[in-house]
Amino acid sequence: MKWEISSTLKGCLVIFGMSAFLSVEAISSRRPLRNVRKKESADAKINTLRLPRAKVSPLPKIITLEKNPPSSHSIPAFVMNNLIPLWRKLSSILLLLTGIVVTNAEQPSQSSLLTLDRIHDAEEFKEKRFTLQWLEDGKRYTFIKKAKEGKHKGKQEIWLASADPENDPELLISAGDLVAGDTETPMDIDGYSLSPDLSLLLLYTNSKRVWRRNSRGDYWILDRIRKTLHKLGGKGADPSSLMFAKISPDQKHVAYVRGPDIHVESLADHTIRTLTTSESKHIFNGRFDWVYEEELGIRDGFRWSPDSGAIAYWQFDESGVRQQIILDHVSGRYPKTTRFGYPKAGQKNASCRAGVVEIDTGRTTWLKIPGDPREHYLARMEWAGPDHSTELVVQQLNRAQDTKLVMLAQRQDGTVKTILREHDPAWVVMNNDLRWNPEGTSFTWTSERDGWEQLYLISRDGQKTTKLTPGTFDIDLQHVDKSGNWAYFLASPDNPAQRYLFRVGLDGRDVTRLTPENETRGTHSYRISPTGDFAVWTRSDADTPSVTRLVSLPDHRIIRTLEDNADLHRKVTALKLAPVEFFQAEIGDGLHLPARCIRPPELKPGHKYPLLVYVYGEPAGQVVRDSWGGLWHHMLAQQGYIIMSFDNRGSRSPLGRSWRREAYRKIGILPPSDQAAAVRTVLRERPWIDPTRVGSWGWSGGGSMSLNAIFKFPDLYQTAIAVASVPDQKHYDTIYQERYMGLPAENRKAFHEGSPINFAQNLKGNLLLIHGAADDNCHYQTYLKLVDKLIEHNKTFSMMTYPRGTHSIREGKNARRHLYETMTRFLHEKMPPGPR
């Protein structure tokens, strides 16, 4: 007699009884399971296996079937002692592959279950977005759409639409318009901008990644009047070598960065002039170094003046800055190296200055900004008003980032005058909230000076300050309309997990909520037109994918639906998911942490389930949000895990300045302690959580938090996964780490106590380290240092390196899928799911 099992399992199933031993060899067959008698196991009773088919990676064939299995008396004792643990491991593998728990009950349909195949390979739950560009009239907008028919079917086109519901969209630029020279294929649209009269299109294509984003590529000018298409940069320009191209306001020139310099090209005859000079290989103009781009959020390093007569720009000198090295072992026969300036905490920064170059003469006037250019940051620079071409407004941070100066700088001679000084005992926040009124007589400003991030109006000379949003809540400025009447911002006075749209008059009129009152939960984002009359509104919550609509303001009347994600909504509705729960975890002394929980769809009374904490915890982010996402977490919940997150003190939650500053000089110290206290609270309050199966996982700062969790609280956490972590804070960059921790020489003890590598000797549980070998942010070097330290302490752990992976670990075929399968398998093996 021979038993067969369907290929759904693609592996092996081992069932051990009190007096019988059955082993099954998985074979490739679509025939149903047959000739299997009921077998009693020490762990479960299985009558019939009716499993949905799932595409999985095959496991090794383990054993062959014996017609007369030996009795338990003939099996050596050491084998019998390992049978039950082996069964548990194999049952976990079975659970991983099928995505469900096998019971006597009727199994859910395949459409109700999440799998890695559905999430990553088939991308069944990919959310669609609607992106647009508003035109200056505040009523019309452009968007990209694929051609539905014709020679260039499936290629991108640019359409023009109006907020007027009576007007249908019209084709503005066809795919055929983007066919260059003798080629037949239209160019891809990676980005674009249009002149105000829509006669010129600046097309960005063939883009390449520079650190986080694709900021280097090819630029073309399409003249819609003359019907010409011209590639910028000249004949000598390498492919994908131009950056940040912008048409001048008078539409006569286009400027761009190529190599270390800024160049200007005439749109009349396409002659090219180089406007800047680089006296050494360490100097570059019009773009930023790694740390400015990553931590201050600025990439484009030059600005046209409103009169088109000059360009203001940043210049960097990286001489003396230590370089980080990335090794590429897989692209060729020999390793390839990438070197770039990366100042680590306490080390030398690049020198940065700003100047104004005149287009006619090519002469640069350097701004006379006080302070050591290596010990200060020029974090923002713009022309000082919509029609002001004689002055610039510059924002400067000191190295400690506890003081921000706002200065007016003169184009003619470079002199500067400080008009505003912002100081905080911990750190000041850098943002893009300085917006001028149409006359240039005042500007908006956000500050935490009164305990909450609030909106102010500052006069041009800095002498008059008016608070516009008096309230005990934080605001996130979104837009100031071009008439200078209204400011629009997001806030959530009652629930830090949510976001709603409000507006306030710049003349001090009352704050008004614009998101409808019947919207009682979720995250609401808006892309507001220049006039403030219309907006693209996107709404989602933790249980519901997004829908994007065009609305009028301030009445919030829906004009049309731009993206309903109808197919995604149907698939999500079919899933068997428990509603996401939001609650507060009290950690003592009256402190409550925002928290969220994803439970298994069904909880068996009297049983306990494993808890996996997803954490970030650093000042740059907030994880307890009422917004759609996290399908892997929902998949794990279906398999029998409880997934929770907590926003500790020091996280970017909108709970006021004091909350966010609690972790100052205590990164890696206070946040892990808060997280551990929250875990103890839920273990005490929720008896259905298994205290012997508690894990933590996180990415980047969350990876560091997970390391601190299992190293510092080894009796609380049994399992941890750390992805792209920073085990030693001294190895991270100057701007981020010094902002929150100060200089290592001044805060030596806290740097030591906050760095998980110094507590590796405490590891007791299960640890999986994951890192990309090409991570330019949190370096592979620090990962290897931790590996070396764990080996030094003779610790057992697991590790996975992605040879092409950067910080996002998306590079390389199948990398993302492999990463999540690796984490899932590790959890199933080390912290098995389901009730006990």
C-alpha positions in Angstrom: 0.0 0.0 0.0 1.2 3.5 -0.8 -0.2 6.8 0.4 -0.1 10.0 -1.7 -0.6 13.7 -0.7 -1.4 16.5 -3.0 1.3 18.9 -4.2 -0.3 21.7 -2.1 2.1 20.6 0.7 5.2 20.6 -1.6 7.1 19.1 1.3 6.5 16.6 4.0 4.0 15.9 6.8 5.0 13.8 9.7 2.5 12.5 12.2 3.6 10.8 15.4 1.1 8.7 17.5 1.4 6.9 20.7 2.1 3.5 19.1 2.5 4.3 15.4 5.0 6.1 13.2 3.9 7.4 9.8 6.1 9.2 7.3 4.9 10.5 4.0 7.0 11.5 1.0 5.5 14.5 -0.8 5.1 13.9 -4.5 4.0 16.1 -7.3 0.3 15.2 -7.8 -3.0 16.9 -8.2 -4.9 13.9 -6.8 -6.6 14.4 -3.5 -5.3 12.7 -0.3 -6.6 9.2 -0.1 -6.2 6.0 1.9 -5.2 7.9 5.0 -6.7 6.6 8.2 -7.4 8.7 11.2 -4.2 8.9 13.2 -4.0 10.3 16.7 -1.1 12.6 17.5 0.2 13.8 20.8 -0.5 17.3 19.6 -3.6 17.2 17.4 -6.2 15.1 15.6 -6.4 15.4 11.8 -9.3 13.9 10.0 -8.9 15.3 6.5 -6.5 17.8 4.9 -8.3 20.2 2.6 -5.8 22.8 1.8 -5.9 25.6 -0.8 -3.3 25.3 -3.5 -0.4 27.6 -2.9 2.7 28.3 -4.9 5.6 27.6 -2.6 9.3 26.9 -2.8 9.8 23.1 -2.6 11.3 21.7 0.6 13.8 18.8 0.5 12.2 15.4 0.3 12.8 13.9 3.7 11.8 10.3 4.0 10.2 7.4 2.2 7.1 5.5 3.3 7.4 2.2 5.0 4.4 -0.2 4.6 4.8 -1.5 8.1 6.1 1.3 10.3 8.1 0.2 13.4 6.5 0.5 16.8 7.6 3.1 19.2 9.2 0.3 21.3 11.7 -0.3 18.4 12.7 3.3 18.1 15.7 4.4 20.1 14.9 6.7 23.0 16.9 9.6 21.8 14.9 9.5 18.6 11.6 9.5 20.4 12.7 12.4 22.6 13.1 14.5 19.4 9.9 13.4 17.6 7.6 15.9 19.2 9.9 18.9 18.7 10.4 17.8 15.1 6.6 17.6 14.6 6.2 21.1 15.9 8.9 22.4 13.5 7.4 20.7 10.6 3.9 21.8 11.4 5.2 25.3 11.6 6.6 24.9 8.1 3.3 23.5 6.9 1.6 26.6 8.4 4.1 28.9 6.7 3.5 27.3 3.3 -0.3 27.2 3.4 -0.9 30.3 5.5 -3.5 28.6 7.7 -3.9 26.5 10.8 -5.0 23.0 10.1 -8.0 22.0 12.2 -11.0 19.8 12.0 -13.1 22.9 11.2 -14.0 23.8 7.7 -11.1 25.7 6.1 -11.4 29.2 4.8 -11.4 29.9 1.1 -8.1 30.8 -0.6 -9.4 34.3 -1.3 -9.7 34.9 2.4 -6.0 34.1 3.1 -2.9 36.2 2.7 0.2 34.6 1.4 3.7 35.9 0.4 2.9 34.8 -3.2 -0.2 37.0 -3.2 1.5 40.0 -1.5 4.8 40.0 -3.3 4.8 37.8 -6.5 1.3 38.4 -7.8 1.1 41.9 -6.2 -2.7 41.3 -5.8 -2.9 44.0 -3.1 -0.9 46.7 -4.8 -2.5 50.1 -4.1 -3.0 52.5 -7.0 -2.2 56.2 -6.6 -3.4 59.2 -8.5 -0.7 61.9 -9.0 -1.2 65.2 -10.6 0.4 68.7 -11.1 -1.8 71.7 -10.4 -1.5 74.6 -12.9 -1.1 78.1 -11.5 -4.7 79.1 -12.3 -5.7 76.7 -9.5 -8.4 75.0 -11.5 -6.6 72.9 -14.1 -4.2 70.1 -13.6 -2.2 67.6 -15.6 -1.7 63.9 -15.0 -0.1 60.9 -16.7 -2.2 58.2 -18.3 -1.3 55.2 -20.5 -2.5 55.2 -24.1 -5.4 52.7 -24.5 -5.1 52.1 -28.2 -3.1 52.9 -31.3 0.6 52.4 -32.2 1.9 53.3 -28.8 -0.7 51.5 -26.7 0.5 51.2 -23.1 2.9 54.1 -23.3 2.6 57.2 -21.1 0.8 60.4 -22.2 0.1 63.7 -20.4 -3.5 64.8 -20.1 -5.0 68.1 -19.1 -8.1 68.2 -16.9 -10.2 70.8 -15.1 -11.9 70.8 -11.7 -15.0 71.8 -13.5 -17.2 68.7 -13.6 -18.6 69.7 -17.0 -15.3 69.5 -18.7 -13.7 66.2 -19.8 -10.0 65.6 -19.7 -8.1 66.3 -23.0 -4.9 64.9 -24.4 -2.1 67.4 -24.0 1.0 65.5 -25.0 0.7 62.1 -26.8 3.1 59.3 -26.6 4.0 60.0 -30.2 5.1 63.4 -29.3 7.8 61.8 -27.1 9.4 59.8 -29.9 13.0 61.1 -30.5 14.8 61.1 -33.8 14.8 57.8 -35.8 13.6 55.8 -32.8 10.1 54.3 -32.8 9.5 54.0 -29.1 8.3 56.9 -27.0 10.4 57.9 -24.0 9.3 57.0 -20.5 8.1 59.9 -18.3 10.1 59.8 -15.0 9.1 63.4 -14.3 8.1 66.6 -16.1 7.3 70.3 -15.8 5.4 72.7 -18.0 5.9 76.4 -18.7 3.0 78.5 -17.5 1.6 78.9 -21.0 2.0 75.1 -21.6 4.1 75.7 -24.7 7.2 74.0 -23.3 7.5 70.6 -21.7 10.7 69.7 -19.8 10.8 65.9 -19.8 12.8 63.9 -17.4 13.6 60.3 -18.5 16.1 57.5 -18.3 16.6 58.3 -14.7 19.1 56.7 -12.4 19.1 56.3 -8.6 21.3 58.5 -6.5 21.0 57.3 -2.9 17.3 57.5 -2.1 15.8 58.7 -5.3 16.3 58.8 -9.0 17.8 62.3 -9.3 20.1 61.8 -12.3 18.9 61.3 -15.8 18.2 62.7 -19.3 16.3 65.9 -19.9 14.5 66.9 -23.2 12.7 70.0 -24.2 9.5 69.6 -26.2 8.4 72.9 -27.9 4.7 72.3 -28.6 4.5 75.4 -30.8 7.5 74.6 -33.1 6.9 70.8 -32.8 10.6 70.2 -31.8 12.1 67.8 -29.4 15.6 68.5 -28.2 17.9 66.7 -25.7 19.7 68.9 -23.3 23.3 68.8 -22.2 25.1 68.9 -25.5 26.6 66.2 -27.6 29.3 65.4 -25.1 26.9 64.7 -22.2 26.9 61.1 -21.0 23.5 59.3 -20.7 21.7 60.0 -17.4 24.2 62.6 -16.3 22.0 65.7 -15.8 20.4 66.7 -12.5 17.6 69.1 -11.4 17.0 70.9 -14.7 14.7 73.9 -14.5 13.4 76.4 -17.1 14.0 80.0 -16.2 10.9 82.1 -15.4 11.2 84.0 -18.7 11.4 80.7 -20.6 14.7 81.7 -22.3 17.1 79.3 -20.6 17.3 76.0 -18.8 19.8 75.4 -16.0 21.0 72.0 -14.7 23.8 70.3 -12.8 26.2 68.1 -14.7 29.3 66.8 -13.0 30.4 69.2 -10.3 29.0 72.4 -11.9 25.9 74.3 -12.9 25.4 74.9 -16.6 22.9 77.1 -18.4 21.6 76.3 -21.9 19.9 78.7 -24.3 16.5 77.6 -25.5 17.0 79.7 -28.6 20.2 78.2 -30.0 21.1 75.6 -27.3 24.5 77.1 -26.6 25.8 76.0 -23.2 27.8 78.0 -20.6 29.2 76.7 -17.4 28.3 79.1 -14.5 30.3 77.7 -11.6 33.9 76.5 -11.0 35.3 73.6 -9.1 38.8 74.2 -8.0 39.4 70.6 -6.8 37.9 67.2 -7.0 36.3 67.7 -3.6 34.2 70.7 -4.6 30.8 70.5 -6.3 28.0 73.0 -6.9 24.2 72.9 -7.2 23.7 69.6 -5.3 24.2 68.3 -1.8 26.4 65.8 0.0 25.1 62.6 1.4 24.3 63.8 4.9 22.4 67.0 3.8 20.3 65.0 1.4 19.5 62.3 3.9 18.9 64.3 7.1 17.9 67.8 5.9 15.7 66.5 3.0 17.3 68.7 0.3 18.6 67.5 -3.1 18.2 70.3 -5.6 20.9 72.8 -4.9 20.1 75.9 -7.0 17.3 78.4 -7.4 16.4 80.7 -10.3 15.7 84.3 -9.3 12.1 85.5 -10.2 13.6 87.9 -12.8 15.6 85.1 -14.5 18.8 87.2 -14.1 20.6 85.1 -11.5 20.9 81.7 -9.8 21.4 81.2 -6.1 23.3 77.9 -5.3 25.0 75.9 -2.6 28.7 74.9 -2.9 30.3 72.0 -1.0 33.9 71.3 -0.2 34.4 67.7 1.0 38.1 67.9 1.5 39.0 66.3 4.9 35.7 64.4 5.1 36.3 60.7 5.7 34.9 58.4 3.1 32.6 55.4 3.5 33.3 52.4 1.1 30.7 50.1 -0.4 31.9 46.9 -2.0 29.9 45.3 -4.9 30.9 41.6 -5.0 28.3 40.4 -7.5 28.3 42.7 -10.6 31.6 41.5 -12.1 34.5 39.2 -11.9 36.3 41.5 -9.4 34.7 43.6 -6.6 33.7 47.2 -7.4 34.1 49.9 -4.9 31.9 53.0 -4.3 33.4 55.8 -2.2 31.5 58.8 -0.8 31.9 61.3 1.9 30.1 60.3 5.1 30.8 62.3 8.2 30.1 60.1 11.3 29.1 61.4 14.7 31.8 63.7 16.0 33.8 63.7 12.7 34.5 66.5 10.3 31.7 67.8 8.1 31.9 69.2 4.6 32.3 73.0 4.3 29.2 74.6 2.8 28.6 78.1 1.4 26.0 79.8 -0.7 26.4 82.3 -3.6 24.6 84.1 -6.4 25.8 83.8 -9.9 24.7 86.4 -12.5 23.6 84.8 -15.8 25.0 87.6 -18.0 28.4 87.9 -16.5 29.0 84.5 -14.8 30.2 86.4 -11.7 29.4 84.8 -8.3 28.8 86.9 -5.1 29.3 84.8 -2.0 26.8 85.4 0.9 28.6 86.6 4.0 27.0 84.2 6.4 28.7 84.2 9.8 30.1 81.1 11.5 32.4 78.2 10.6 31.0 76.6 7.4 32.0 73.2 8.8 30.3 73.8 12.1 27.0 75.1 10.7 24.4 73.9 8.2 22.8 76.0 5.5 19.6 74.1 5.7 17.3 76.3 3.5 17.6 79.1 0.9 15.0 80.7 -1.3 14.4 84.0 -2.9 12.6 86.3 -0.4 9.2 86.6 -1.9 7.3 85.8 -5.2 8.6 88.9 -7.0 11.7 89.7 -4.9 15.0 89.2 -6.9 17.2 91.3 -4.8 17.1 89.4 -1.5 17.3 85.8 -0.4 16.1 84.2 2.8 18.5 81.7 4.4 18.0 79.4 7.3 21.2 78.3 9.2 21.6 75.7 11.9 24.4 75.5 14.3 26.1 72.0 14.6 24.2 71.2 17.8 21.0 72.1 16.0 19.5 73.8 19.0 19.5 77.2 17.3 18.1 78.3 13.9 18.7 81.7 12.4 16.7 83.2 9.6 18.6 85.8 7.6 17.9 88.1 4.7 20.9 88.2 2.2 21.5 90.8 -0.4 22.1 89.6 -4.0 24.2 92.7 -4.8 26.9 92.4 -2.2 26.2 89.3 -0.2 25.6 91.0 3.1 23.2 89.4 5.5 20.9 90.4 8.4 19.4 88.1 11.0 15.6 88.7 11.4 14.6 85.7 13.5 16.3 83.4 16.0 14.6 80.1 17.1 16.1 78.2 20.0 15.3 75.0 21.9 17.2 73.5 24.8 17.2 70.1 22.9 16.8 70.6 19.1 14.9 72.8 16.7 12.9 71.3 13.9 13.8 72.0 10.2 10.9 72.1 7.8 9.6 73.8 4.7 7.0 76.0 6.4 8.3 79.4 5.5 5.8 80.7 2.9 5.6 84.3 1.7 2.4 86.3 1.3 1.9 87.7 -2.3 3.4 91.1 -1.4 6.4 89.6 0.3 5.7 91.6 3.5 5.3 88.6 5.8 5.8 84.8 6.0 4.4 81.8 7.8 6.5 80.0 10.4 6.0 77.0 12.5 7.5 76.6 16.0 7.3 74.5 19.2 8.2 77.5 21.3 4.8 77.3 23.2 4.9 73.6 23.8 3.1 72.5 20.6 4.0 72.8 16.9 1.9 75.9 16.0 1.6 78.3 13.1 2.8 81.9 13.3 2.9 84.9 10.9 6.2 86.9 10.9 6.8 90.3 9.4 9.5 90.6 6.8 11.8 92.4 9.3 11.1 89.9 12.0 9.8 92.6 14.4 6.1 91.4 14.5 5.0 87.8 15.4 1.3 86.8 15.3 0.2 83.3 16.5 -2.4 81.9 14.2 -3.3 78.6 15.8 -3.7 78.9 19.5 -4.4 75.4 20.7 -3.0 72.4 22.6 -2.3 70.3 19.5 0.4 69.9 16.8 -0.1 71.1 13.2 1.5 70.1 9.9 1.4 73.0 7.4 0.3 71.9 4.0 -0.4 75.0 1.9 -0.8 78.7 1.8 -3.1 79.9 -1.0 -1.6 82.3 -3.6 -3.9 85.1 -2.5 -2.4 85.0 1.0 -5.8 84.6 2.7 -5.7 81.1 4.1 -3.2 78.5 5.5 -4.2 74.8 5.4 -2.8 72.3 7.8 -3.3 68.7 9.1 -3.9 68.0 12.7 -5.6 65.6 15.0 -6.4 67.2 18.3 -8.1 64.2 19.8 -6.2 61.1 18.4 -2.5 61.1 17.5 -3.0 58.2 15.1 -5.3 60.2 12.8 -5.0 63.2 10.5 -7.6 65.7 9.3 -7.5 69.0 7.3 -8.0 72.4 8.9 -7.6 75.9 7.7 -6.9 79.3 9.4 -7.0 82.8 8.1 -3.7 84.6 7.9 -5.5 87.6 9.3 -6.3 85.6 12.5 -9.7 84.2 11.6 -10.7 81.1 13.5 -9.4 77.6 12.9 -11.9 75.5 10.9 -12.0 71.8 10.3 -12.5 71.1 6.5 -12.5 67.3 6.6 -16.2 66.4 7.1 -17.3 65.6 10.6 -18.7 62.3 9.6 -15.1 61.2 8.9 -14.4 59.9 12.4 -11.2 58.0 11.8 -8.3 57.5 9.4 -5.6 59.4 7.7 -6.7 62.2 5.3 -4.1 63.7 2.9 -4.6 66.6 0.5 -2.9 68.0 -2.6 -4.3 71.5 -2.6 -4.5 73.8 -5.7 -2.6 77.1 -5.7 -5.7 79.1 -5.1 -7.0 76.8 -2.4 -10.3 76.3 -4.2 -9.8 72.6 -4.9 -7.9 69.6 -3.6 -7.1 66.0 -4.3 -8.3 64.1 -1.2 -6.9 60.7 -0.3 -8.5 58.8 2.6 -7.6 55.5 4.2 -7.7 53.8 7.6 -6.1 50.8 9.1 -8.9 48.5 7.9 -9.7 50.2 4.6 -7.5 50.9 1.5 -7.3 54.4 0.1 -9.8 56.2 -2.2 -8.7 59.4 -4.0 -11.3 62.1 -4.9 -11.3 65.6 -6.2 -13.1 68.0 -3.9 -13.8 71.7 -3.7 -12.8 73.7 -0.7 -13.8 74.8 1.8 -17.1 72.9 1.4 -15.4 69.6 0.7 -17.9 68.8 -2.0 -16.9 65.7 -4.0 -16.5 66.5 -7.7 -15.3 63.2 -9.0 -13.5 60.0 -7.9 -9.9 59.9 -9.3 -8.9 56.4 -8.0 -11.3 54.1 -6.2 -9.0 51.1 -5.9 -12.2 49.1 -6.4 -10.5 45.8 -7.1 -8.3 46.1 -4.1 -11.3 46.9 -1.9 -13.0 43.8 -3.1 -10.0 41.6 -2.4 -9.5 43.1 1.1 -13.2 42.6 1.9 -12.8 38.9 1.0 -9.9 38.5 3.4 -10.5 37.1 6.8 -9.1 39.9 9.0 -9.8 41.1 12.5 -10.4 44.9 12.9 -7.2 46.8 13.9 -7.5 47.9 17.5 -6.2 51.2 18.8 -5.6 51.6 22.5 -3.3 53.1 25.1 -0.7 51.2 27.1 -0.1 52.6 30.6 3.5 52.3 31.6 3.4 53.9 35.0 3.4 57.4 36.5 0.3 58.2 34.5 2.1 57.8 31.2 0.2 56.2 28.3 1.7 55.1 25.0 -0.3 55.1 21.8 -0.7 51.5 20.7 -2.3 49.4 18.0 -3.0 45.7 17.8 -3.7 43.2 14.9 -5.2 40.0 16.3 -5.8 36.6 14.7 -9.3 36.5 13.1 -10.4 34.1 15.8 -9.0 33.7 19.3 -9.6 30.4 21.1 -10.8 31.0 24.7 -8.4 29.7 27.3 -5.4 29.7 24.9 -2.4 31.9 24.5 -0.9 33.4 21.4 2.6 34.7 20.5 3.2 38.5 20.5 5.3 40.2 17.8 6.1 43.9 18.4 6.8 46.0 15.3 8.9 49.0 16.4 10.6 52.1 15.1 10.8 54.3 18.2 13.2 57.0 17.1 12.5 60.7 16.7 12.1 60.5 12.9 8.9 58.4 12.8 5.6 57.3 14.2 4.2 53.8 13.7 0.8 53.9 15.5 -1.1 55.4 12.5 -4.7 54.8 11.4 -3.8 54.3 7.8 -3.8 51.4 5.4 -0.8 49.1 5.1 1.1 46.3 6.7 -0.2 43.2 4.8 2.6 41.0 6.1 1.4 41.7 9.6 -2.1 40.8 8.7 -0.8 37.6 7.1 1.0 36.7 10.3 -2.1 37.5 12.3 -4.1 35.0 10.1 -1.4 32.4 10.9 -1.8 32.9 14.7 0.4 35.8 15.8 -0.6 39.0 17.6 1.0 42.1 16.2 1.4 45.2 18.3 3.1 48.5 18.0 3.8 51.3 20.6 4.9 54.8 20.1 7.3 55.5 22.9 8.3 58.9 24.3 10.7 60.6 21.8 8.8 59.3 18.7 7.3 61.7 16.2 3.8 61.5 17.6 1.8 64.7 17.6 1.7 64.8 21.4 3.6 68.0 22.0 7.1 69.2 22.3 7.8 67.7 25.8 6.8 64.2 24.5 9.1 64.4 21.6 12.1 65.8 23.6 11.9 63.2 26.4 14.5 61.0 24.5 17.0 63.8 24.1 20.5 62.4 24.7 18.8 59.1 25.6 18.3 57.4 22.2 18.6 53.7 22.7 18.1 54.1 26.4 14.6 55.6 27.2 12.7 54.3 24.1 13.6 50.6 24.6 12.6 51.0 28.3 9.2 52.4 27.3 8.7 49.6 24.8 9.5 47.0 27.4 7.1 48.6 29.9 4.3 48.6 27.3 4.9 44.9 26.6 4.7 44.1 30.4 1.5 46.0 30.5 -0.2 44.1 27.7 1.1 40.8 29.1 -0.5 41.6 32.4 -3.8 42.9 31.0 -4.3 40.4 28.2 -4.1 36.8 29.4 -4.4 35.5 25.9 -0.8 36.7 25.1 1.9 34.0 25.7 4.7 35.5 27.8 7.0 32.7 26.6 6.6 33.8 22.9 7.4 37.5 22.7 9.3 39.0 19.8 10.3 42.3 18.4 11.2 43.3 14.8 12.1 46.6 13.1 13.9 48.2 10.3 16.7 50.9 10.5 16.1 52.6 13.8 13.5 49.9 14.5 16.2 47.3 13.9 18.4 49.0 16.5 15.4 49.1 18.9 14.9 45.3 18.4 18.5 44.7 19.2 18.2 46.7 22.4 15.1 44.8 23.3 16.6 41.4 23.2 20.0 42.4 24.6 18.7 44.6 27.4 15.5 42.7 28.3 16.5 39.1 27.6 13.9 37.7 30.0 11.1 39.5 28.3 11.8 39.1 24.6 12.7 35.6 23.3 13.0 36.5 19.6 14.1 39.5 17.6 14.6 40.4 14.0 16.8 43.4 13.2 16.8 44.7 9.6 19.3 47.4 8.5 20.1 48.4 12.1 22.8 50.7 13.6 24.4 48.6 16.4 26.8 51.4 17.3 25.5 55.0 17.3 29.0 56.4 16.7 28.9 55.0 13.2 25.9 57.0 12.1 26.0 60.4 10.5 26.6 63.8 12.2 23.4 65.6 11.5 21.0 62.9 12.7 22.9 61.4 15.6 24.3 64.7 17.0 20.8 66.3 16.8 19.4 63.8 19.3 22.5 62.7 21.2 25.0 65.6 21.1 28.7 65.0 20.3 30.1 61.6 21.4 32.9 63.4 23.3 30.3 65.3 25.3 27.8 62.5 25.9 30.1 59.5 25.9 28.3 57.4 28.5 24.9 57.7 26.7 26.4 56.8 23.4 27.7 53.7 25.0 24.5 52.8 26.8 22.3 53.5 23.8 24.3 51.4 21.4 23.1 47.7 21.4 26.5 46.3 20.4 27.7 47.0 23.9 25.1 44.6 25.3 25.5 41.7 22.9 26.9 39.5 25.7 23.3 39.4 27.2 21.8 37.6 24.3 19.7 34.5 25.4 17.0 34.2 22.8 16.7 33.9 19.0 18.2 36.6 16.9 18.1 37.2 13.1 20.3 39.9 11.6 19.4 41.1 8.1 21.4 43.7 6.1 22.1 44.9 2.6 25.8 44.9 1.7 25.3 48.1 -0.3 23.5 50.0 2.4 24.8 53.6 2.2 22.7 54.7 5.2 23.2 52.2 8.0 26.4 50.6 6.9 27.2 46.9 6.4 30.3 47.7 8.4 28.4 48.1 11.6 26.4 44.9 10.9 29.7 43.0 10.6 31.0 44.6 13.8 28.0 43.3 15.7 28.4 39.8 14.1 32.1 39.9 15.2 31.0 40.9 18.8 28.4 38.1 19.0 31.0 35.6 17.9 33.4 37.0 20.5 30.8 36.2 23.2 30.1 32.7 21.7 26.5 33.6 20.9 24.3 31.6 18.5 22.3 33.7 16.1 21.1 33.8 12.5 22.2 36.2 9.8 21.2 37.1 6.2 23.1 39.3 3.8 21.6 40.7 0.6 24.6 41.3 -1.7 22.9 44.0 -3.8 20.7 45.4 -1.1 20.7 49.1 -0.1 18.8 50.4 2.9 15.5 49.4 1.4 16.7 45.9 0.3 14.7 46.0 -2.9 17.7 45.5 -5.3 18.3 42.1 -6.9 15.8 39.7 -8.4 13.4 38.3 -5.8 15.2 40.1 -2.9 12.1 41.6 -1.3 10.1 38.4 -1.4 13.1 36.4 -0.1 13.5 38.8 2.8 10.0 38.4 4.0 10.0 34.7 3.5 13.2 34.5 5.5 11.7 36.5 8.4 8.5 34.4 8.2 10.4 31.1 8.4 12.5 32.3 11.2 9.4 33.3 13.2 7.7 30.0 12.6 10.8 28.1 13.7 11.7 30.1 16.7 8.4 31.5 17.9 5.7 29.2 16.5 2.3 30.7 15.8 -1.1 29.7 17.0 -2.8 28.9 20.3 -1.3 26.9 23.1 
